[in-house]
Amino acid sequence: MVPFFDYSSDPWTQTEFLLKLFTASLIVPVFEELFIRGYILRFAFQWNVNRQNNKIDSPLNETLDHNSINDVKPGAWSLMAIGISTIAFTAGHMPVQWLAAVVYSILISIL
């Protein structure tokens, strides 16, 4: 038995189905791509660049304060950035989905 599921209720109406389909196919993937790869991946990449620069005292503060993620060129990546964005992506999924989420996130990051 699935917890929090009302077995006595009617199946989804057509409107409910269309709203769930719209949400699952358009809203969630677009948000994930904009947030995970559009922000977190670029942030982690810029933090890694700042971390490798020995002249910067606090790479994290430098990355946060100067909004330098806008300077990241399209296609720029590092293993650390892919790792951090993969962890963030995986954290948004249920534990039974983690393996698939890790593989998918790495593949999409490489793309």
Biopython code that builds the backbone (N, CA, C, O; Angstrom):
import numpy as np
from Bio.PDB.StructureBuilder import StructureBuilder

atoms = [
    (1, "MET", "N", (0.829, -1.184, 0.000)),
    (1, "MET", "CA", (0.000, 0.000, 0.000)),
    (1, "MET", "C", (0.875, 1.250, 0.000)),
    (1, "MET", "O", (1.859, 1.330, 0.735)),
    (2, "VAL", "N", (0.516, 2.197, -0.809)),
    (2, "VAL", "CA", (1.262, 3.442, -0.901)),
    (2, "VAL", "C", (0.756, 4.409, 0.166)),
    (2, "VAL", "O", (-0.447, 4.658, 0.247)),
    (3, "PRO", "N", (1.668, 4.966, 0.997)),
    (3, "PRO", "CA", (1.206, 5.918, 2.011)),
    (3, "PRO", "C", (0.673, 7.201, 1.377)),
    (3, "PRO", "O", (1.113, 7.608, 0.301)),
    (4, "PHE", "N", (-0.256, 7.814, 2.046)),
    (4, "PHE", "CA", (-0.838, 9.091, 1.632)),
    (4, "PHE", "C", (-1.556, 8.996, 0.284)),
    (4, "PHE", "O", (-1.660, 9.989, -0.437)),
    (5, "PHE", "N", (-2.037, 7.836, -0.046)),
    (5, "PHE", "CA", (-2.764, 7.678, -1.297)),
    (5, "PHE", "C", (-4.194, 7.292, -0.965)),
    (5, "PHE", "O", (-4.435, 6.336, -0.227)),
    (6, "ASP", "N", (-5.117, 8.023, -1.500)),
    (6, "ASP", "CA", (-6.529, 7.775, -1.221)),
    (6, "ASP", "C", (-7.074, 6.822, -2.283)),
    (6, "ASP", "O", (-7.347, 7.230, -3.412)),
    (7, "TYR", "N", (-7.230, 5.541, -1.912)),
    (7, "TYR", "CA", (-7.709, 4.545, -2.863)),
    (7, "TYR", "C", (-9.194, 4.689, -3.167)),
    (7, "TYR", "O", (-9.693, 4.111, -4.132)),
    (8, "SER", "N", (-9.887, 5.446, -2.357)),
    (8, "SER", "CA", (-11.330, 5.582, -2.570)),
    (8, "SER", "C", (-11.670, 6.686, -3.568)),
    (8, "SER", "O", (-12.821, 6.801, -3.989)),
    (9, "SER", "N", (-10.698, 7.486, -3.947)),
    (9, "SER", "CA", (-10.995, 8.606, -4.852)),
    (9, "SER", "C", (-11.050, 8.125, -6.300)),
    (9, "SER", "O", (-10.547, 7.057, -6.647)),
    (10, "ASP", "N", (-11.672, 8.943, -7.119)),
    (10, "ASP", "CA", (-11.768, 8.645, -8.548)),
    (10, "ASP", "C", (-10.409, 8.840, -9.213)),
    (10, "ASP", "O", (-9.558, 9.553, -8.682)),
    (11, "PRO", "N", (-10.199, 8.216, -10.364)),
    (11, "PRO", "CA", (-8.955, 8.460, -11.098)),
    (11, "PRO", "C", (-8.869, 9.920, -11.539)),
    (11, "PRO", "O", (-9.840, 10.671, -11.440)),
    (12, "TRP", "N", (-7.716, 10.300, -12.016)),
    (12, "TRP", "CA", (-7.527, 11.686, -12.450)),
    (12, "TRP", "C", (-8.534, 12.069, -13.518)),
    (12, "TRP", "O", (-8.902, 11.268, -14.377)),
    (13, "THR", "N", (-8.963, 13.308, -13.437)),
    (13, "THR", "CA", (-9.793, 13.837, -14.510)),
    (13, "THR", "C", (-8.866, 14.208, -15.664)),
    (13, "THR", "O", (-7.644, 14.202, -15.513)),
    (14, "GLN", "N", (-9.440, 14.524, -16.788)),
    (14, "GLN", "CA", (-8.630, 14.886, -17.950)),
    (14, "GLN", "C", (-7.837, 16.168, -17.675)),
    (14, "GLN", "O", (-6.687, 16.287, -18.099)),
    (15, "THR", "N", (-8.437, 17.112, -16.978)),
    (15, "THR", "CA", (-7.761, 18.361, -16.633)),
    (15, "THR", "C", (-6.575, 18.097, -15.709)),
    (15, "THR", "O", (-5.492, 18.644, -15.920)),
    (16, "GLU", "N", (-6.772, 17.264, -14.690)),
    (16, "GLU", "CA", (-5.684, 16.936, -13.779)),
    (16, "GLU", "C", (-4.538, 16.257, -14.527)),
    (16, "GLU", "O", (-3.367, 16.564, -14.307)),
    (17, "PHE", "N", (-4.897, 15.333, -15.413)),
    (17, "PHE", "CA", (-3.874, 14.640, -16.190)),
    (17, "PHE", "C", (-3.081, 15.622, -17.055)),
    (17, "PHE", "O", (-1.854, 15.547, -17.104)),
    (18, "LEU", "N", (-3.762, 16.529, -17.729)),
    (18, "LEU", "CA", (-3.083, 17.493, -18.596)),
    (18, "LEU", "C", (-2.192, 18.449, -17.789)),
    (18, "LEU", "O", (-1.099, 18.802, -18.232)),
    (19, "LEU", "N", (-2.662, 18.863, -16.611)),
    (19, "LEU", "CA", (-1.840, 19.726, -15.758)),
    (19, "LEU", "C", (-0.594, 18.998, -15.266)),
    (19, "LEU", "O", (0.494, 19.573, -15.255)),
    (20, "LYS", "N", (-0.740, 17.745, -14.860)),
    (20, "LYS", "CA", (0.409, 16.955, -14.416)),
    (20, "LYS", "C", (1.367, 16.695, -15.574)),
    (20, "LYS", "O", (2.583, 16.744, -15.388)),
    (21, "LEU", "N", (0.851, 16.425, -16.738)),
    (21, "LEU", "CA", (1.680, 16.216, -17.925)),
    (21, "LEU", "C", (2.444, 17.487, -18.275)),
    (21, "LEU", "O", (3.638, 17.433, -18.570)),
    (22, "PHE", "N", (1.766, 18.629, -18.244)),
    (22, "PHE", "CA", (2.409, 19.911, -18.526)),
    (22, "PHE", "C", (3.521, 20.194, -17.520)),
    (22, "PHE", "O", (4.621, 20.596, -17.898)),
    (23, "THR", "N", (3.230, 19.984, -16.254)),
    (23, "THR", "CA", (4.216, 20.228, -15.201)),
    (23, "THR", "C", (5.419, 19.303, -15.350)),
    (23, "THR", "O", (6.564, 19.750, -15.286)),
    (24, "ALA", "N", (5.160, 18.029, -15.546)),
    (24, "ALA", "CA", (6.249, 17.043, -15.611)),
    (24, "ALA", "C", (7.085, 17.175, -16.873)),
    (24, "ALA", "O", (8.272, 16.849, -16.862)),
    (25, "SER", "N", (6.491, 17.641, -17.950)),
    (25, "SER", "CA", (7.241, 17.688, -19.206)),
    (25, "SER", "C", (7.821, 19.051, -19.549)),
    (25, "SER", "O", (8.771, 19.129, -20.328)),
    (26, "LEU", "N", (7.282, 20.115, -18.995)),
    (26, "LEU", "CA", (7.789, 21.439, -19.351)),
    (26, "LEU", "C", (8.362, 22.226, -18.182)),
    (26, "LEU", "O", (9.484, 22.726, -18.271)),
    (27, "ILE", "N", (7.634, 22.344, -17.116)),
    (27, "ILE", "CA", (8.060, 23.210, -16.010)),
    (27, "ILE", "C", (9.265, 22.629, -15.272)),
    (27, "ILE", "O", (10.268, 23.320, -15.094)),
    (28, "VAL", "N", (9.181, 21.379, -14.844)),
    (28, "VAL", "CA", (10.268, 20.778, -14.060)),
    (28, "VAL", "C", (11.566, 20.692, -14.854)),
    (28, "VAL", "O", (12.596, 21.126, -14.340)),
    (29, "PRO", "N", (11.582, 20.160, -16.078)),
    (29, "PRO", "CA", (12.851, 20.086, -16.805)),
    (29, "PRO", "C", (13.475, 21.451, -17.105)),
    (29, "PRO", "O", (14.693, 21.612, -17.024)),
    (30, "VAL", "N", (12.654, 22.412, -17.445)),
    (30, "VAL", "CA", (13.192, 23.748, -17.727)),
    (30, "VAL", "C", (13.796, 24.350, -16.464)),
    (30, "VAL", "O", (14.885, 24.921, -16.511)),
    (31, "PHE", "N", (13.099, 24.228, -15.335)),
    (31, "PHE", "CA", (13.629, 24.738, -14.067)),
    (31, "PHE", "C", (14.932, 24.046, -13.716)),
    (31, "PHE", "O", (15.904, 24.698, -13.334)),
    (32, "GLU", "N", (14.957, 22.717, -13.845)),
    (32, "GLU", "CA", (16.172, 21.985, -13.506)),
    (32, "GLU", "C", (17.343, 22.427, -14.373)),
    (32, "GLU", "O", (18.449, 22.616, -13.867)),
    (33, "GLU", "N", (17.119, 22.591, -15.642)),
    (33, "GLU", "CA", (18.217, 23.002, -16.523)),
    (33, "GLU", "C", (18.683, 24.419, -16.210)),
    (33, "GLU", "O", (19.885, 24.682, -16.172)),
    (34, "LEU", "N", (17.745, 25.328, -15.985)),
    (34, "LEU", "CA", (18.131, 26.703, -15.677)),
    (34, "LEU", "C", (18.862, 26.790, -14.342)),
    (34, "LEU", "O", (19.859, 27.502, -14.227)),
    (35, "PHE", "N", (18.380, 26.078, -13.344)),
    (35, "PHE", "CA", (18.979, 26.169, -12.017)),
    (35, "PHE", "C", (20.241, 25.319, -11.892)),
    (35, "PHE", "O", (21.270, 25.806, -11.423)),
    (36, "ILE", "N", (20.173, 24.067, -12.304)),
    (36, "ILE", "CA", (21.309, 23.162, -12.102)),
    (36, "ILE", "C", (22.450, 23.496, -13.056)),
    (36, "ILE", "O", (23.566, 23.767, -12.614)),
    (37, "ARG", "N", (22.183, 23.480, -14.344)),
    (37, "ARG", "CA", (23.263, 23.743, -15.284)),
    (37, "ARG", "C", (23.417, 25.224, -15.619)),
    (37, "ARG", "O", (24.497, 25.663, -16.014)),
    (38, "GLY", "N", (22.363, 25.980, -15.466)),
    (38, "GLY", "CA", (22.454, 27.401, -15.761)),
    (38, "GLY", "C", (23.068, 28.212, -14.639)),
    (38, "GLY", "O", (23.660, 29.263, -14.886)),
    (39, "TYR", "N", (22.936, 27.745, -13.416)),
    (39, "TYR", "CA", (23.488, 28.500, -12.288)),
    (39, "TYR", "C", (24.521, 27.696, -11.507)),
    (39, "TYR", "O", (25.668, 28.124, -11.380)),
    (40, "ILE", "N", (24.133, 26.552, -10.989)),
    (40, "ILE", "CA", (25.029, 25.798, -10.100)),
    (40, "ILE", "C", (26.293, 25.345, -10.829)),
    (40, "ILE", "O", (27.388, 25.466, -10.278)),
    (41, "LEU", "N", (26.174, 24.832, -12.039)),
    (41, "LEU", "CA", (27.352, 24.379, -12.778)),
    (41, "LEU", "C", (28.304, 25.545, -13.041)),
    (41, "LEU", "O", (29.513, 25.419, -12.845)),
    (42, "ARG", "N", (27.760, 26.675, -13.483)),
    (42, "ARG", "CA", (28.617, 27.842, -13.746)),
    (42, "ARG", "C", (29.211, 28.399, -12.461)),
    (42, "ARG", "O", (30.370, 28.815, -12.442)),
    (43, "PHE", "N", (28.420, 28.412, -11.376)),
    (43, "PHE", "CA", (28.917, 28.886, -10.091)),
    (43, "PHE", "C", (30.072, 28.013, -9.609)),
    (43, "PHE", "O", (31.116, 28.519, -9.198)),
    (44, "ALA", "N", (29.871, 26.692, -9.665)),
    (44, "ALA", "CA", (30.915, 25.760, -9.216)),
    (44, "ALA", "C", (32.157, 25.879, -10.092)),
    (44, "ALA", "O", (33.277, 25.787, -9.589)),
    (45, "PHE", "N", (31.978, 26.081, -11.384)),
    (45, "PHE", "CA", (33.126, 26.249, -12.275)),
    (45, "PHE", "C", (33.906, 27.515, -11.912)),
    (45, "PHE", "O", (35.132, 27.485, -11.811)),
    (46, "GLN", "N", (33.192, 28.621, -11.716)),
    (46, "GLN", "CA", (33.866, 29.880, -11.386)),
    (46, "GLN", "C", (34.529, 29.805, -10.016)),
    (46, "GLN", "O", (35.612, 30.358, -9.825)),
    (47, "TRP", "N", (33.904, 29.137, -9.076)),
    (47, "TRP", "CA", (34.508, 28.946, -7.755)),
    (47, "TRP", "C", (35.799, 28.137, -7.887)),
    (47, "TRP", "O", (36.795, 28.440, -7.230)),
    (48, "ASN", "N", (35.777, 27.112, -8.734)),
    (48, "ASN", "CA", (36.973, 26.301, -8.957)),
    (48, "ASN", "C", (38.085, 27.129, -9.598)),
    (48, "ASN", "O", (39.251, 26.986, -9.232)),
    (49, "VAL", "N", (37.737, 27.984, -10.543)),
    (49, "VAL", "CA", (38.730, 28.871, -11.172)),
    (49, "VAL", "C", (39.322, 29.810, -10.123)),
    (49, "VAL", "O", (40.538, 29.991, -10.060)),
    (50, "ASN", "N", (38.463, 30.400, -9.308)),
    (50, "ASN", "CA", (38.934, 31.310, -8.258)),
    (50, "ASN", "C", (39.770, 30.569, -7.206)),
    (50, "ASN", "O", (40.724, 31.121, -6.658)),
    (51, "ARG", "N", (39.402, 29.321, -6.935)),
    (51, "ARG", "CA", (40.132, 28.514, -5.965)),
    (51, "ARG", "C", (41.554, 28.219, -6.447)),
    (51, "ARG", "O", (42.484, 28.154, -5.643)),
    (52, "GLN", "N", (41.716, 28.043, -7.735)),
    (52, "GLN", "CA", (43.024, 27.742, -8.311)),
    (52, "GLN", "C", (43.897, 28.978, -8.454)),
    (52, "GLN", "O", (45.107, 28.870, -8.652)),
    (53, "ASN", "N", (43.282, 30.157, -8.352)),
    (53, "ASN", "CA", (44.032, 31.406, -8.425)),
    (53, "ASN", "C", (44.587, 31.711, -7.033)),
    (53, "ASN", "O", (43.833, 32.042, -6.117)),
    (54, "ASN", "N", (45.892, 31.600, -6.881)),
    (54, "ASN", "CA", (46.520, 31.774, -5.561)),
    (54, "ASN", "C", (46.461, 33.211, -5.044)),
    (54, "ASN", "O", (46.730, 33.444, -3.866)),
    (55, "LYS", "N", (46.120, 34.165, -5.883)),
    (55, "LYS", "CA", (46.077, 35.568, -5.464)),
    (55, "LYS", "C", (44.782, 35.918, -4.732)),
    (55, "LYS", "O", (44.685, 36.981, -4.118)),
    (56, "ILE", "N", (43.792, 35.036, -4.794)),
    (56, "ILE", "CA", (42.495, 35.302, -4.163)),
    (56, "ILE", "C", (42.466, 34.647, -2.787)),
    (56, "ILE", "O", (42.685, 33.443, -2.655)),
    (57, "ASP", "N", (42.190, 35.459, -1.759)),
    (57, "ASP", "CA", (42.169, 34.963, -0.381)),
    (57, "ASP", "C", (40.970, 34.058, -0.102)),
    (57, "ASP", "O", (41.109, 33.001, 0.514)),
    (58, "SER", "N", (39.803, 34.478, -0.557)),
    (58, "SER", "CA", (38.585, 33.716, -0.299)),
    (58, "SER", "C", (37.842, 33.484, -1.618)),
    (58, "SER", "O", (37.041, 34.321, -2.035)),
    (59, "PRO", "N", (38.106, 32.347, -2.276)),
    (59, "PRO", "CA", (37.490, 32.090, -3.583)),
    (59, "PRO", "C", (35.966, 32.079, -3.552)),
    (59, "PRO", "O", (35.324, 32.555, -4.488)),
    (60, "LEU", "N", (35.381, 31.537, -2.481)),
    (60, "LEU", "CA", (33.926, 31.494, -2.401)),
    (60, "LEU", "C", (33.341, 32.894, -2.297)),
    (60, "LEU", "O", (32.379, 33.216, -2.994)),
    (61, "ASN", "N", (33.916, 33.734, -1.427)),
    (61, "ASN", "CA", (33.444, 35.117, -1.322)),
    (61, "ASN", "C", (33.646, 35.870, -2.625)),
    (61, "ASN", "O", (32.792, 36.662, -3.023)),
    (62, "GLU", "N", (34.747, 35.635, -3.283)),
    (62, "GLU", "CA", (35.012, 36.299, -4.568)),
    (62, "GLU", "C", (33.945, 35.916, -5.586)),
    (62, "GLU", "O", (33.447, 36.766, -6.324)),
    (63, "THR", "N", (33.603, 34.650, -5.621)),
    (63, "THR", "CA", (32.590, 34.187, -6.571)),
    (63, "THR", "C", (31.218, 34.756, -6.225)),
    (63, "THR", "O", (30.473, 35.167, -7.114)),
    (64, "LEU", "N", (30.885, 34.781, -4.944)),
    (64, "LEU", "CA", (29.582, 35.303, -4.528)),
    (64, "LEU", "C", (29.476, 36.815, -4.682)),
    (64, "LEU", "O", (28.451, 37.322, -5.137)),
    (65, "ASP", "N", (30.531, 37.540, -4.307)),
    (65, "ASP", "CA", (30.476, 39.002, -4.280)),
    (65, "ASP", "C", (30.506, 39.649, -5.655)),
    (65, "ASP", "O", (29.854, 40.670, -5.876)),
    (66, "HIS", "N", (31.241, 39.077, -6.559)),
    (66, "HIS", "CA", (31.435, 39.747, -7.846)),
    (66, "HIS", "C", (30.566, 39.197, -8.961)),
    (66, "HIS", "O", (30.720, 39.582, -10.120)),
    (67, "ASN", "N", (29.649, 38.294, -8.618)),
    (67, "ASN", "CA", (28.728, 37.737, -9.611)),
    (67, "ASN", "C", (29.468, 37.349, -10.878)),
    (67, "ASN", "O", (29.017, 37.631, -11.988)),
    (68, "SER", "N", (30.600, 36.704, -10.701)),
    (68, "SER", "CA", (31.468, 36.386, -11.824)),
    (68, "SER", "C", (30.991, 35.189, -12.627)),
    (68, "SER", "O", (31.641, 34.807, -13.601)),
    (69, "ILE", "N", (29.874, 34.588, -12.245)),
    (69, "ILE", "CA", (29.399, 33.463, -13.047)),
    (69, "ILE", "C", (28.935, 33.922, -14.425)),
    (69, "ILE", "O", (28.854, 33.120, -15.356)),
    (70, "ASN", "N", (28.630, 35.211, -14.554)),
    (70, "ASN", "CA", (28.252, 35.727, -15.871)),
    (70, "ASN", "C", (29.444, 35.763, -16.817)),
    (70, "ASN", "O", (29.267, 35.881, -18.030)),
    (71, "ASP", "N", (30.661, 35.661, -16.278)),
    (71, "ASP", "CA", (31.863, 35.656, -17.104)),
    (71, "ASP", "C", (32.202, 34.270, -17.635)),
    (71, "ASP", "O", (33.091, 34.132, -18.475)),
    (72, "VAL", "N", (31.508, 33.246, -17.157)),
    (72, "VAL", "CA", (31.782, 31.874, -17.595)),
    (72, "VAL", "C", (31.295, 31.716, -19.024)),
    (72, "VAL", "O", (30.136, 31.981, -19.341)),
    (73, "LYS", "N", (32.208, 31.278, -19.876)),
    (73, "LYS", "CA", (31.862, 31.094, -21.291)),
    (73, "LYS", "C", (31.022, 29.822, -21.466)),
    (73, "LYS", "O", (31.212, 28.852, -20.733)),
    (74, "PRO", "N", (30.105, 29.821, -22.420)),
    (74, "PRO", "CA", (29.308, 28.618, -22.681)),
    (74, "PRO", "C", (30.219, 27.428, -22.989)),
    (74, "PRO", "O", (31.194, 27.557, -23.730)),
    (75, "GLY", "N", (29.901, 26.307, -22.431)),
    (75, "GLY", "CA", (30.683, 25.101, -22.655)),
    (75, "GLY", "C", (31.818, 24.898, -21.675)),
    (75, "GLY", "O", (32.458, 23.847, -21.685)),
    (76, "ALA", "N", (32.085, 25.890, -20.818)),
    (76, "ALA", "CA", (33.152, 25.757, -19.829)),
    (76, "ALA", "C", (32.709, 24.781, -18.754)),
    (76, "ALA", "O", (31.552, 24.796, -18.332)),
    (77, "TRP", "N", (33.625, 23.936, -18.311)),
    (77, "TRP", "CA", (33.304, 22.962, -17.286)),
    (77, "TRP", "C", (34.573, 22.520, -16.580)),
    (77, "TRP", "O", (35.685, 22.761, -17.051)),
    (78, "SER", "N", (34.385, 21.874, -15.452)),
    (78, "SER", "CA", (35.471, 21.224, -14.731)),
    (78, "SER", "C", (34.872, 20.009, -14.041)),
    (78, "SER", "O", (33.656, 19.925, -13.871)),
    (79, "LEU", "N", (35.708, 19.080, -13.649)),
    (79, "LEU", "CA", (35.192, 17.901, -12.953)),
    (79, "LEU", "C", (34.494, 18.289, -11.661)),
    (79, "LEU", "O", (33.471, 17.709, -11.296)),
    (80, "MET", "N", (35.057, 19.278, -10.972)),
    (80, "MET", "CA", (34.445, 19.735, -9.721)),
    (80, "MET", "C", (33.052, 20.325, -9.983)),
    (80, "MET", "O", (32.116, 20.060, -9.229)),
    (81, "ALA", "N", (32.916, 21.113, -11.034)),
    (81, "ALA", "CA", (31.627, 21.725, -11.358)),
    (81, "ALA", "C", (30.596, 20.655, -11.713)),
    (81, "ALA", "O", (29.442, 20.734, -11.291)),
    (82, "ILE", "N", (31.012, 19.664, -12.482)),
    (82, "ILE", "CA", (30.091, 18.578, -12.824)),
    (82, "ILE", "C", (29.709, 17.804, -11.570)),
    (82, "ILE", "O", (28.549, 17.428, -11.402)),
    (83, "GLY", "N", (30.675, 17.562, -10.691)),
    (83, "GLY", "CA", (30.393, 16.841, -9.448)),
    (83, "GLY", "C", (29.412, 17.578, -8.560)),
    (83, "GLY", "O", (28.465, 16.979, -8.048)),
    (84, "ILE", "N", (29.625, 18.868, -8.373)),
    (84, "ILE", "CA", (28.741, 19.660, -7.510)),
    (84, "ILE", "C", (27.339, 19.757, -8.103)),
    (84, "ILE", "O", (26.351, 19.610, -7.383)),
    (85, "SER", "N", (27.243, 20.003, -9.412)),
    (85, "SER", "CA", (25.921, 20.103, -10.032)),
    (85, "SER", "C", (25.211, 18.753, -10.022)),
    (85, "SER", "O", (23.986, 18.700, -9.911)),
    (86, "THR", "N", (25.968, 17.664, -10.137)),
    (86, "THR", "CA", (25.372, 16.327, -10.075)),
    (86, "THR", "C", (24.824, 16.045, -8.685)),
    (86, "THR", "O", (23.747, 15.465, -8.548)),
    (87, "ILE", "N", (25.554, 16.449, -7.656)),
    (87, "ILE", "CA", (25.067, 16.267, -6.285)),
    (87, "ILE", "C", (23.790, 17.079, -6.067)),
    (87, "ILE", "O", (22.838, 16.585, -5.463)),
    (88, "ALA", "N", (23.767, 18.319, -6.555)),
    (88, "ALA", "CA", (22.572, 19.157, -6.404)),
    (88, "ALA", "C", (21.385, 18.556, -7.154)),
    (88, "ALA", "O", (20.264, 18.544, -6.645)),
    (89, "PHE", "N", (21.633, 18.060, -8.358)),
    (89, "PHE", "CA", (20.564, 17.456, -9.157)),
    (89, "PHE", "C", (20.038, 16.198, -8.480)),
    (89, "PHE", "O", (18.828, 15.992, -8.397)),
    (90, "THR", "N", (20.947, 15.359, -7.998)),
    (90, "THR", "CA", (20.567, 14.104, -7.359)),
    (90, "THR", "C", (19.799, 14.351, -6.056)),
    (90, "THR", "O", (18.879, 13.602, -5.728)),
    (91, "ALA", "N", (20.168, 15.384, -5.325)),
    (91, "ALA", "CA", (19.501, 15.695, -4.057)),
    (91, "ALA", "C", (18.026, 16.034, -4.250)),
    (91, "ALA", "O", (17.236, 15.916, -3.313)),
    (92, "GLY", "N", (17.657, 16.443, -5.426)),
    (92, "GLY", "CA", (16.264, 16.773, -5.706)),
    (92, "GLY", "C", (15.411, 15.579, -6.087)),
    (92, "GLY", "O", (14.251, 15.734, -6.470)),
    (93, "HIS", "N", (15.977, 14.396, -5.983)),
    (93, "HIS", "CA", (15.252, 13.189, -6.358)),
    (93, "HIS", "C", (15.178, 12.222, -5.182)),
    (93, "HIS", "O", (15.899, 12.361, -4.194)),
    (94, "MET", "N", (14.304, 11.255, -5.312)),
    (94, "MET", "CA", (14.130, 10.245, -4.263)),
    (94, "MET", "C", (15.307, 9.274, -4.289)),
    (94, "MET", "O", (15.907, 9.065, -5.343)),
    (95, "PRO", "N", (15.648, 8.675, -3.136)),
    (95, "PRO", "CA", (16.795, 7.760, -3.077)),
    (95, "PRO", "C", (16.766, 6.626, -4.102)),
    (95, "PRO", "O", (17.820, 6.218, -4.591)),
    (96, "VAL", "N", (15.597, 6.115, -4.433)),
    (96, "VAL", "CA", (15.543, 5.035, -5.426)),
    (96, "VAL", "C", (15.906, 5.532, -6.822)),
    (96, "VAL", "O", (16.196, 4.727, -7.707)),
    (97, "GLN", "N", (15.892, 6.831, -7.025)),
    (97, "GLN", "CA", (16.213, 7.422, -8.325)),
    (97, "GLN", "C", (17.646, 7.948, -8.396)),
    (97, "GLN", "O", (18.061, 8.440, -9.445)),
    (98, "TRP", "N", (18.403, 7.858, -7.319)),
    (98, "TRP", "CA", (19.719, 8.486, -7.259)),
    (98, "TRP", "C", (20.690, 7.972, -8.319)),
    (98, "TRP", "O", (21.382, 8.770, -8.950)),
    (99, "LEU", "N", (20.756, 6.673, -8.527)),
    (99, "LEU", "CA", (21.691, 6.148, -9.525)),
    (99, "LEU", "C", (21.367, 6.700, -10.909)),
    (99, "LEU", "O", (22.257, 7.156, -11.627)),
    (100, "ALA", "N", (20.096, 6.655, -11.276)),
    (100, "ALA", "CA", (19.686, 7.184, -12.579)),
    (100, "ALA", "C", (19.926, 8.688, -12.657)),
    (100, "ALA", "O", (20.333, 9.196, -13.701)),
    (101, "ALA", "N", (19.677, 9.404, -11.561)),
    (101, "ALA", "CA", (19.887, 10.854, -11.537)),
    (101, "ALA", "C", (21.362, 11.203, -11.692)),
    (101, "ALA", "O", (21.699, 12.164, -12.385)),
    (102, "VAL", "N", (22.240, 10.443, -11.062)),
    (102, "VAL", "CA", (23.680, 10.692, -11.184)),
    (102, "VAL", "C", (24.124, 10.484, -12.626)),
    (102, "VAL", "O", (24.805, 11.334, -13.201)),
    (103, "VAL", "N", (23.740, 9.359, -13.204)),
    (103, "VAL", "CA", (24.135, 9.055, -14.586)),
    (103, "VAL", "C", (23.575, 10.104, -15.541)),
    (103, "VAL", "O", (24.294, 10.614, -16.400)),
    (104, "TYR", "N", (22.296, 10.424, -15.390)),
    (104, "TYR", "CA", (21.664, 11.416, -16.266)),
    (104, "TYR", "C", (22.332, 12.788, -16.126)),
    (104, "TYR", "O", (22.604, 13.456, -17.124)),
    (105, "SER", "N", (22.588, 13.194, -14.908)),
    (105, "SER", "CA", (23.189, 14.512, -14.673)),
    (105, "SER", "C", (24.587, 14.609, -15.296)),
    (105, "SER", "O", (24.939, 15.625, -15.895)),
    (106, "ILE", "N", (25.366, 13.558, -15.150)),
    (106, "ILE", "CA", (26.710, 13.563, -15.731)),
    (106, "ILE", "C", (26.620, 13.619, -17.251)),
    (106, "ILE", "O", (27.352, 14.375, -17.891)),
    (107, "LEU", "N", (25.730, 12.825, -17.827)),
    (107, "LEU", "CA", (25.576, 12.827, -19.293)),
    (107, "LEU", "C", (25.110, 14.180, -19.806)),
    (107, "LEU", "O", (25.631, 14.678, -20.804)),
    (108, "ILE", "N", (24.139, 14.775, -19.139)),
    (108, "ILE", "CA", (23.650, 16.090, -19.575)),
    (108, "ILE", "C", (24.724, 17.157, -19.402)),
    (108, "ILE", "O", (24.834, 18.054, -20.238)),
    (109, "SER", "N", (25.512, 17.080, -18.340)),
    (109, "SER", "CA", (26.602, 18.037, -18.126)),
    (109, "SER", "C", (27.646, 17.912, -19.233)),
    (109, "SER", "O", (28.181, 18.915, -19.705)),
    (110, "ILE", "N", (27.928, 16.697, -19.639)),
    (110, "ILE", "CA", (28.900, 16.494, -20.721)),
    (110, "ILE", "C", (28.356, 17.050, -22.034)),
    (110, "ILE", "O", (29.095, 17.639, -22.823)),
    (111, "LEU", "N", (27.065, 16.857, -22.257)),
    (111, "LEU", "CA", (26.461, 17.414, -23.476)),
    (111, "LEU", "C", (26.600, 18.913, -23.500)),
    (111, "LEU", "O", (26.152, 19.559, -24.447)),
]
sb = StructureBuilder()
sb.init_structure("model")
sb.init_model(0)
sb.init_chain("A")
sb.init_seg("    ")
for serial, (resi, resn, name, xyz) in enumerate(atoms, 1):
    if name == "N":
        sb.init_residue(resn, " ", resi, " ")
    sb.init_atom(name, np.array(xyz, "f"), 0.0, 1.0, " ", f" {name:<3s}", serial, name[0])
structure = sb.get_structure()
